[in-house]
Amino acid sequence: VPKDKPKTNADKVVGTWKLVRSSNGGEKRTELQVEFTKAGEMTIFQQTVGADEPTVLRGTYSVDGDKLPYKWKSGDDEKEETLTIKALTATELVVVDPDGVSEEFERVAERKKD
């Protein structure tokens, strides 16, 4: 009987994650969710306190060991950086950006489709 291969970080990161804690307090100003797909696409949903509509940013990402480089572009705005994965479990994702800001995410349960 073949054993299941252990899941890699690339497998485990797929899904939707909600920011619950940031070392710069960002979670107090902004509700943020990130969705990573198997196809290497990412969507960021960002709702700033007081804003009527969430900002939706689309981009791409990859995973190489504990590195998670990503980039997104929206109009004239674009961002490209590499996050370092500090922890990644079935329910928790902790990353540190190049400026040393640590962000903790919790996995969002998938909605059941009717």
CNS distance restraints for C-alpha pairs under 8 A (distance, minus, plus):
assign (resid   7 and name CA) (resid  11 and name CA) 5.74 0.50 0.50
assign (resid   7 and name CA) (resid  12 and name CA) 6.46 0.50 0.50
assign (resid   8 and name CA) (resid  12 and name CA) 6.26 0.50 0.50
assign (resid   9 and name CA) (resid  13 and name CA) 5.94 0.50 0.50
assign (resid   9 and name CA) (resid  63 and name CA) 6.89 0.50 0.50
assign (resid   9 and name CA) (resid  65 and name CA) 6.75 0.50 0.50
assign (resid   9 and name CA) (resid  66 and name CA) 7.31 0.50 0.50
assign (resid   9 and name CA) (resid  88 and name CA) 7.06 0.50 0.50
assign (resid  10 and name CA) (resid  14 and name CA) 7.01 0.50 0.50
assign (resid  10 and name CA) (resid  62 and name CA) 7.47 0.50 0.50
assign (resid  10 and name CA) (resid  63 and name CA) 5.31 0.50 0.50
assign (resid  10 and name CA) (resid  64 and name CA) 7.57 0.50 0.50
assign (resid  11 and name CA) (resid  38 and name CA) 7.62 0.50 0.50
assign (resid  12 and name CA) (resid  88 and name CA) 7.16 0.50 0.50
assign (resid  12 and name CA) (resid  89 and name CA) 7.05 0.50 0.50
assign (resid  12 and name CA) (resid  90 and name CA) 6.72 0.50 0.50
assign (resid  13 and name CA) (resid  36 and name CA) 6.70 0.50 0.50
assign (resid  13 and name CA) (resid  88 and name CA) 7.37 0.50 0.50
assign (resid  13 and name CA) (resid  93 and name CA) 7.75 0.50 0.50
assign (resid  14 and name CA) (resid  35 and name CA) 7.36 0.50 0.50
assign (resid  14 and name CA) (resid  36 and name CA) 4.86 0.50 0.50
assign (resid  14 and name CA) (resid  37 and name CA) 5.31 0.50 0.50
assign (resid  14 and name CA) (resid  38 and name CA) 6.01 0.50 0.50
assign (resid  15 and name CA) (resid  35 and name CA) 5.53 0.50 0.50
assign (resid  15 and name CA) (resid  36 and name CA) 5.29 0.50 0.50
assign (resid  15 and name CA) (resid  37 and name CA) 6.40 0.50 0.50
assign (resid  15 and name CA) (resid 107 and name CA) 7.26 0.50 0.50
assign (resid  15 and name CA) (resid 108 and name CA) 7.73 0.50 0.50
assign (resid  16 and name CA) (resid  33 and name CA) 6.81 0.50 0.50
assign (resid  16 and name CA) (resid  34 and name CA) 5.62 0.50 0.50
assign (resid  16 and name CA) (resid  35 and name CA) 4.14 0.50 0.50
assign (resid  16 and name CA) (resid  36 and name CA) 6.37 0.50 0.50
assign (resid  16 and name CA) (resid 107 and name CA) 5.89 0.50 0.50
assign (resid  16 and name CA) (resid 108 and name CA) 5.43 0.50 0.50
assign (resid  16 and name CA) (resid 109 and name CA) 7.77 0.50 0.50
assign (resid  16 and name CA) (resid 110 and name CA) 7.82 0.50 0.50
assign (resid  17 and name CA) (resid  33 and name CA) 5.46 0.50 0.50
assign (resid  17 and name CA) (resid  34 and name CA) 5.26 0.50 0.50
assign (resid  17 and name CA) (resid  35 and name CA) 6.27 0.50 0.50
assign (resid  17 and name CA) (resid  93 and name CA) 7.79 0.50 0.50
assign (resid  17 and name CA) (resid 105 and name CA) 5.66 0.50 0.50
assign (resid  17 and name CA) (resid 106 and name CA) 5.41 0.50 0.50
assign (resid  17 and name CA) (resid 107 and name CA) 4.42 0.50 0.50
assign (resid  17 and name CA) (resid 108 and name CA) 5.40 0.50 0.50
assign (resid  18 and name CA) (resid  31 and name CA) 7.86 0.50 0.50
assign (resid  18 and name CA) (resid  32 and name CA) 5.91 0.50 0.50
assign (resid  18 and name CA) (resid  33 and name CA) 4.37 0.50 0.50
assign (resid  18 and name CA) (resid  34 and name CA) 6.57 0.50 0.50
assign (resid  18 and name CA) (resid 105 and name CA) 5.11 0.50 0.50
assign (resid  18 and name CA) (resid 106 and name CA) 5.32 0.50 0.50
assign (resid  18 and name CA) (resid 107 and name CA) 6.34 0.50 0.50
assign (resid  18 and name CA) (resid 108 and name CA) 6.40 0.50 0.50
assign (resid  19 and name CA) (resid  27 and name CA) 6.44 0.50 0.50
assign (resid  19 and name CA) (resid  31 and name CA) 7.07 0.50 0.50
assign (resid  19 and name CA) (resid  32 and name CA) 5.50 0.50 0.50
assign (resid  19 and name CA) (resid  33 and name CA) 6.19 0.50 0.50
assign (resid  19 and name CA) (resid 103 and name CA) 6.98 0.50 0.50
assign (resid  19 and name CA) (resid 104 and name CA) 5.93 0.50 0.50
assign (resid  19 and name CA) (resid 105 and name CA) 4.36 0.50 0.50
assign (resid  19 and name CA) (resid 106 and name CA) 6.63 0.50 0.50
assign (resid  20 and name CA) (resid  27 and name CA) 6.26 0.50 0.50
assign (resid  20 and name CA) (resid 103 and name CA) 7.80 0.50 0.50
assign (resid  20 and name CA) (resid 104 and name CA) 5.79 0.50 0.50
assign (resid  20 and name CA) (resid 105 and name CA) 5.42 0.50 0.50
assign (resid  20 and name CA) (resid 106 and name CA) 6.67 0.50 0.50
assign (resid  21 and name CA) (resid  25 and name CA) 7.08 0.50 0.50
assign (resid  21 and name CA) (resid  26 and name CA) 7.64 0.50 0.50
assign (resid  21 and name CA) (resid  27 and name CA) 5.87 0.50 0.50
assign (resid  21 and name CA) (resid 103 and name CA) 5.80 0.50 0.50
assign (resid  21 and name CA) (resid 104 and name CA) 5.05 0.50 0.50
assign (resid  21 and name CA) (resid 105 and name CA) 7.05 0.50 0.50
assign (resid  22 and name CA) (resid  26 and name CA) 5.69 0.50 0.50
assign (resid  22 and name CA) (resid  27 and name CA) 6.10 0.50 0.50
assign (resid  22 and name CA) (resid 101 and name CA) 7.11 0.50 0.50
assign (resid  22 and name CA) (resid 102 and name CA) 5.71 0.50 0.50
assign (resid  22 and name CA) (resid 103 and name CA) 4.35 0.50 0.50
assign (resid  22 and name CA) (resid 104 and name CA) 6.24 0.50 0.50
assign (resid  23 and name CA) (resid 101 and name CA) 5.69 0.50 0.50
assign (resid  23 and name CA) (resid 102 and name CA) 5.26 0.50 0.50
assign (resid  23 and name CA) (resid 103 and name CA) 6.48 0.50 0.50
assign (resid  24 and name CA) (resid 101 and name CA) 6.51 0.50 0.50
assign (resid  24 and name CA) (resid 102 and name CA) 7.85 0.50 0.50
assign (resid  25 and name CA) (resid  29 and name CA) 7.49 0.50 0.50
assign (resid  26 and name CA) (resid  30 and name CA) 6.04 0.50 0.50
assign (resid  27 and name CA) (resid  31 and name CA) 6.07 0.50 0.50
assign (resid  27 and name CA) (resid  32 and name CA) 7.36 0.50 0.50
assign (resid  29 and name CA) (resid  48 and name CA) 5.92 0.50 0.50
assign (resid  29 and name CA) (resid  49 and name CA) 5.56 0.50 0.50
assign (resid  30 and name CA) (resid  46 and name CA) 6.48 0.50 0.50
assign (resid  30 and name CA) (resid  47 and name CA) 5.49 0.50 0.50
assign (resid  30 and name CA) (resid  48 and name CA) 4.26 0.50 0.50
assign (resid  30 and name CA) (resid  49 and name CA) 5.87 0.50 0.50
assign (resid  31 and name CA) (resid  45 and name CA) 8.00 0.50 0.50
assign (resid  31 and name CA) (resid  46 and name CA) 5.75 0.50 0.50
assign (resid  31 and name CA) (resid  47 and name CA) 4.99 0.50 0.50
assign (resid  31 and name CA) (resid  48 and name CA) 6.29 0.50 0.50
assign (resid  31 and name CA) (resid  49 and name CA) 7.70 0.50 0.50
assign (resid  32 and name CA) (resid  44 and name CA) 7.16 0.50 0.50
assign (resid  32 and name CA) (resid  45 and name CA) 5.69 0.50 0.50
assign (resid  32 and name CA) (resid  46 and name CA) 4.58 0.50 0.50
assign (resid  32 and name CA) (resid  47 and name CA) 6.41 0.50 0.50
assign (resid  33 and name CA) (resid  44 and name CA) 5.85 0.50 0.50
assign (resid  33 and name CA) (resid  45 and name CA) 5.13 0.50 0.50
assign (resid  33 and name CA) (resid  46 and name CA) 6.59 0.50 0.50
assign (resid  34 and name CA) (resid  42 and name CA) 6.87 0.50 0.50
assign (resid  34 and name CA) (resid  43 and name CA) 5.71 0.50 0.50
assign (resid  34 and name CA) (resid  44 and name CA) 4.52 0.50 0.50
assign (resid  34 and name CA) (resid  45 and name CA) 6.29 0.50 0.50
assign (resid  35 and name CA) (resid  42 and name CA) 5.43 0.50 0.50
assign (resid  35 and name CA) (resid  43 and name CA) 5.18 0.50 0.50
assign (resid  35 and name CA) (resid  44 and name CA) 6.51 0.50 0.50
assign (resid  36 and name CA) (resid  40 and name CA) 6.89 0.50 0.50
assign (resid  36 and name CA) (resid  41 and name CA) 5.99 0.50 0.50
assign (resid  36 and name CA) (resid  42 and name CA) 4.61 0.50 0.50
assign (resid  36 and name CA) (resid  43 and name CA) 6.86 0.50 0.50
assign (resid  36 and name CA) (resid  61 and name CA) 7.89 0.50 0.50
assign (resid  37 and name CA) (resid  41 and name CA) 5.37 0.50 0.50
assign (resid  37 and name CA) (resid  42 and name CA) 6.31 0.50 0.50
assign (resid  40 and name CA) (resid  60 and name CA) 5.64 0.50 0.50
assign (resid  40 and name CA) (resid  61 and name CA) 5.31 0.50 0.50
assign (resid  40 and name CA) (resid  62 and name CA) 5.92 0.50 0.50
assign (resid  41 and name CA) (resid  58 and name CA) 7.53 0.50 0.50
assign (resid  41 and name CA) (resid  59 and name CA) 5.90 0.50 0.50
assign (resid  41 and name CA) (resid  60 and name CA) 4.38 0.50 0.50
assign (resid  41 and name CA) (resid  61 and name CA) 6.04 0.50 0.50
assign (resid  42 and name CA) (resid  58 and name CA) 5.86 0.50 0.50
assign (resid  42 and name CA) (resid  59 and name CA) 5.20 0.50 0.50
assign (resid  42 and name CA) (resid  60 and name CA) 5.34 0.50 0.50
assign (resid  42 and name CA) (resid  61 and name CA) 6.47 0.50 0.50
assign (resid  43 and name CA) (resid  56 and name CA) 6.88 0.50 0.50
assign (resid  43 and name CA) (resid  57 and name CA) 5.64 0.50 0.50
assign (resid  43 and name CA) (resid  58 and name CA) 4.54 0.50 0.50
assign (resid  43 and name CA) (resid  59 and name CA) 6.35 0.50 0.50
assign (resid  44 and name CA) (resid  55 and name CA) 7.85 0.50 0.50
assign (resid  44 and name CA) (resid  56 and name CA) 5.60 0.50 0.50
assign (resid  44 and name CA) (resid  57 and name CA) 4.96 0.50 0.50
assign (resid  44 and name CA) (resid  58 and name CA) 6.37 0.50 0.50
assign (resid  45 and name CA) (resid  54 and name CA) 6.35 0.50 0.50
assign (resid  45 and name CA) (resid  55 and name CA) 5.84 0.50 0.50
assign (resid  45 and name CA) (resid  56 and name CA) 4.76 0.50 0.50
assign (resid  45 and name CA) (resid  57 and name CA) 6.66 0.50 0.50
assign (resid  46 and name CA) (resid  54 and name CA) 5.32 0.50 0.50
assign (resid  46 and name CA) (resid  55 and name CA) 5.01 0.50 0.50
assign (resid  46 and name CA) (resid  56 and name CA) 6.40 0.50 0.50
assign (resid  47 and name CA) (resid  51 and name CA) 6.68 0.50 0.50
assign (resid  47 and name CA) (resid  53 and name CA) 6.83 0.50 0.50
assign (resid  47 and name CA) (resid  54 and name CA) 4.31 0.50 0.50
assign (resid  47 and name CA) (resid  55 and name CA) 6.26 0.50 0.50
assign (resid  48 and name CA) (resid  54 and name CA) 7.13 0.50 0.50
assign (resid  57 and name CA) (resid  72 and name CA) 6.60 0.50 0.50
assign (resid  57 and name CA) (resid  73 and name CA) 7.06 0.50 0.50
assign (resid  57 and name CA) (resid  74 and name CA) 6.32 0.50 0.50
assign (resid  58 and name CA) (resid  72 and name CA) 5.67 0.50 0.50
assign (resid  58 and name CA) (resid  73 and name CA) 6.83 0.50 0.50
assign (resid  58 and name CA) (resid  74 and name CA) 7.46 0.50 0.50
assign (resid  59 and name CA) (resid  70 and name CA) 7.21 0.50 0.50
assign (resid  59 and name CA) (resid  71 and name CA) 5.51 0.50 0.50
assign (resid  59 and name CA) (resid  72 and name CA) 3.94 0.50 0.50
assign (resid  59 and name CA) (resid  73 and name CA) 6.51 0.50 0.50
assign (resid  60 and name CA) (resid  70 and name CA) 5.64 0.50 0.50
assign (resid  60 and name CA) (resid  71 and name CA) 5.65 0.50 0.50
assign (resid  60 and name CA) (resid  72 and name CA) 6.50 0.50 0.50
assign (resid  61 and name CA) (resid  68 and name CA) 6.77 0.50 0.50
assign (resid  61 and name CA) (resid  69 and name CA) 5.72 0.50 0.50
assign (resid  61 and name CA) (resid  70 and name CA) 4.11 0.50 0.50
assign (resid  61 and name CA) (resid  71 and name CA) 6.55 0.50 0.50
assign (resid  62 and name CA) (resid  68 and name CA) 5.77 0.50 0.50
assign (resid  62 and name CA) (resid  69 and name CA) 5.83 0.50 0.50
assign (resid  62 and name CA) (resid  70 and name CA) 6.60 0.50 0.50
assign (resid  63 and name CA) (resid  67 and name CA) 5.77 0.50 0.50
assign (resid  63 and name CA) (resid  68 and name CA) 4.68 0.50 0.50
assign (resid  63 and name CA) (resid  69 and name CA) 6.80 0.50 0.50
assign (resid  64 and name CA) (resid  68 and name CA) 6.48 0.50 0.50
assign (resid  66 and name CA) (resid  84 and name CA) 5.69 0.50 0.50
assign (resid  66 and name CA) (resid  85 and name CA) 4.89 0.50 0.50
assign (resid  66 and name CA) (resid  86 and name CA) 7.30 0.50 0.50
assign (resid  67 and name CA) (resid  82 and name CA) 6.48 0.50 0.50
assign (resid  67 and name CA) (resid  83 and name CA) 5.88 0.50 0.50
assign (resid  67 and name CA) (resid  84 and name CA) 4.80 0.50 0.50
assign (resid  67 and name CA) (resid  85 and name CA) 6.07 0.50 0.50
assign (resid  68 and name CA) (resid  82 and name CA) 5.43 0.50 0.50
assign (resid  68 and name CA) (resid  83 and name CA) 4.96 0.50 0.50
assign (resid  68 and name CA) (resid  84 and name CA) 6.14 0.50 0.50
assign (resid  68 and name CA) (resid  85 and name CA) 6.93 0.50 0.50
assign (resid  69 and name CA) (resid  80 and name CA) 7.47 0.50 0.50
assign (resid  69 and name CA) (resid  81 and name CA) 5.74 0.50 0.50
assign (resid  69 and name CA) (resid  82 and name CA) 3.85 0.50 0.50
assign (resid  69 and name CA) (resid  83 and name CA) 5.98 0.50 0.50
assign (resid  70 and name CA) (resid  80 and name CA) 5.76 0.50 0.50
assign (resid  70 and name CA) (resid  81 and name CA) 5.86 0.50 0.50
assign (resid  70 and name CA) (resid  82 and name CA) 6.18 0.50 0.50
assign (resid  70 and name CA) (resid  83 and name CA) 7.92 0.50 0.50
assign (resid  71 and name CA) (resid  78 and name CA) 7.27 0.50 0.50
assign (resid  71 and name CA) (resid  79 and name CA) 5.46 0.50 0.50
assign (resid  71 and name CA) (resid  80 and name CA) 4.14 0.50 0.50
assign (resid  71 and name CA) (resid  81 and name CA) 6.60 0.50 0.50
assign (resid  72 and name CA) (resid  78 and name CA) 5.54 0.50 0.50
assign (resid  72 and name CA) (resid  79 and name CA) 5.55 0.50 0.50
assign (resid  72 and name CA) (resid  80 and name CA) 6.66 0.50 0.50
assign (resid  73 and name CA) (resid  77 and name CA) 5.71 0.50 0.50
assign (resid  73 and name CA) (resid  78 and name CA) 4.10 0.50 0.50
assign (resid  73 and name CA) (resid  79 and name CA) 6.57 0.50 0.50
assign (resid  74 and name CA) (resid  78 and name CA) 6.13 0.50 0.50
assign (resid  81 and name CA) (resid  97 and name CA) 7.62 0.50 0.50
assign (resid  81 and name CA) (resid  98 and name CA) 7.29 0.50 0.50
assign (resid  82 and name CA) (resid  97 and name CA) 6.73 0.50 0.50
assign (resid  82 and name CA) (resid  98 and name CA) 6.85 0.50 0.50
assign (resid  83 and name CA) (resid  95 and name CA) 6.01 0.50 0.50
assign (resid  83 and name CA) (resid  96 and name CA) 5.59 0.50 0.50
assign (resid  83 and name CA) (resid  97 and name CA) 4.72 0.50 0.50
assign (resid  83 and name CA) (resid  98 and name CA) 6.68 0.50 0.50
assign (resid  84 and name CA) (resid  95 and name CA) 5.37 0.50 0.50
assign (resid  84 and name CA) (resid  96 and name CA) 5.20 0.50 0.50
assign (resid  84 and name CA) (resid  97 and name CA) 6.49 0.50 0.50
assign (resid  85 and name CA) (resid  93 and name CA) 7.43 0.50 0.50
assign (resid  85 and name CA) (resid  94 and name CA) 6.01 0.50 0.50
assign (resid  85 and name CA) (resid  95 and name CA) 4.51 0.50 0.50
assign (resid  85 and name CA) (resid  96 and name CA) 6.68 0.50 0.50
assign (resid  86 and name CA) (resid  93 and name CA) 7.73 0.50 0.50
assign (resid  86 and name CA) (resid  94 and name CA) 5.34 0.50 0.50
assign (resid  86 and name CA) (resid  95 and name CA) 5.44 0.50 0.50
assign (resid  86 and name CA) (resid  96 and name CA) 7.08 0.50 0.50
assign (resid  87 and name CA) (resid  92 and name CA) 7.10 0.50 0.50
assign (resid  87 and name CA) (resid  93 and name CA) 5.57 0.50 0.50
assign (resid  87 and name CA) (resid  94 and name CA) 4.93 0.50 0.50
assign (resid  87 and name CA) (resid  95 and name CA) 7.13 0.50 0.50
assign (resid  88 and name CA) (resid  92 and name CA) 5.62 0.50 0.50
assign (resid  88 and name CA) (resid  93 and name CA) 4.54 0.50 0.50
assign (resid  88 and name CA) (resid  94 and name CA) 6.46 0.50 0.50
assign (resid  89 and name CA) (resid  93 and name CA) 6.56 0.50 0.50
assign (resid  90 and name CA) (resid 107 and name CA) 7.43 0.50 0.50
assign (resid  91 and name CA) (resid 106 and name CA) 5.62 0.50 0.50
assign (resid  91 and name CA) (resid 107 and name CA) 4.90 0.50 0.50
assign (resid  92 and name CA) (resid 104 and name CA) 7.26 0.50 0.50
assign (resid  92 and name CA) (resid 105 and name CA) 5.80 0.50 0.50
assign (resid  92 and name CA) (resid 106 and name CA) 4.80 0.50 0.50
assign (resid  92 and name CA) (resid 107 and name CA) 6.14 0.50 0.50
assign (resid  93 and name CA) (resid 104 and name CA) 5.88 0.50 0.50
assign (resid  93 and name CA) (resid 105 and name CA) 5.02 0.50 0.50
assign (resid  93 and name CA) (resid 106 and name CA) 6.39 0.50 0.50
assign (resid  93 and name CA) (resid 107 and name CA) 7.67 0.50 0.50
assign (resid  94 and name CA) (resid 102 and name CA) 7.08 0.50 0.50
assign (resid  94 and name CA) (resid 103 and name CA) 5.70 0.50 0.50
assign (resid  94 and name CA) (resid 104 and name CA) 4.47 0.50 0.50
assign (resid  94 and name CA) (resid 105 and name CA) 6.19 0.50 0.50
assign (resid  95 and name CA) (resid 102 and name CA) 5.75 0.50 0.50
assign (resid  95 and name CA) (resid 103 and name CA) 5.43 0.50 0.50
assign (resid  95 and name CA) (resid 104 and name CA) 6.66 0.50 0.50
assign (resid  96 and name CA) (resid 100 and name CA) 5.69 0.50 0.50
assign (resid  96 and name CA) (resid 101 and name CA) 5.43 0.50 0.50
assign (resid  96 and name CA) (resid 102 and name CA) 4.34 0.50 0.50
assign (resid  96 and name CA) (resid 103 and name CA) 6.29 0.50 0.50
assign (resid  97 and name CA) (resid 101 and name CA) 5.41 0.50 0.50
assign (resid  97 and name CA) (resid 102 and name CA) 6.63 0.50 0.50
